Each structure stands twice: as structure tokens, then as C-alpha cells.
């Protein structure tokens, strides 16, 4: 639970998110058109709302699996130590894989996950991130598709939390500390 008082200022509306998710899904559908089934791997927990909306808009047969990783805990900054808390249920060797991430910040988590999954020899692997903070990047990695590029702000909503709070907001909001 956060120890400091804070307020949340709207940054990206639910309407803008819905429109962008539809656009991303169209691009992903076009890119993976030749697949017989796309394995969509959501990175828990922050991506669960995004992945639910995204897979409903992808016009392909999809299988959904999840990988739970942690590099933040309840902190506001990455520890840069990536821990796998829940692994995939099924093998991905020879399969088409789309990794869905909530936010690419320093890039350490995404780089670690993409390396881990590439070692499992998928036929093809790409990544879609809802949010990207390029000003915070410490590694050379980018998502194939990005919903929104944002400044270096701490954000919540649409599945993204601050100490397990505010995931249920239908929009992306910027956390503003009031103390």
C-alpha cells in the first residue's frame, strides 16, 4: 500500500485507448495473417486488461498464455532484477508468438523476457506494448507495436497499478503526489 498521499490526473482517455487497441489489433492481424494460430503471451499483471481487449480485436485464431515477471514489486522504479514468478503453460517452439507488455520503461524486463522466449525457438516472436517511455530506456529494445509514447511519468490505470491499486481505472492516469 502506498505510504504517500497522491492524486491521479487523466493522461489517456478510455476512448483513445479503445481506438488505439483496435488499430494495433488490425496491424497485428495483417502482420500475422499467415499463421494458423497466434500465441499471445501476456506479461502479468499489468497487461491483463490490455491483452483482453487486444485479443478480442485480433481477427485470427489465438491462444492466450501468461508469463508473470517482476522487476518492480511495490516500488515506483525498476530493481533491474527480473524474476519469473509464473512461466508459460505450453511450449512455443515453432509457433508464432506475440508478447503483450503494459509498459516499456528501462527495457530490462522486455529484453529479459524476449531473450528467454527466443531461446525456446518460436517460429516468429514480436512484441506489442501499450505504453513506451523511451526517455527511461537503458537497453536497446523496442516493441514492434506501441500504443502510446509517454513522458517519464508514473502512471496507473487500465491494468497498471501502484502497489496493487488503481488497476481498475478505465483510463491511463498520471500519479501526482500531494504531500
Secondary structure by P-SEA (a helix, b strand, c coil): cccccccccccccaaaaaaaaaaaaaaaaaaaccccccbbbbccccaaaaaaaaaaacccbbbbbbbbbbccccccccccccccccccccccccbbbbbbbcccccaaaaaaaaaaaaaacccbbbbbbcccccccccccccccccccccccccccccccccccccccccbbbbbbbcc
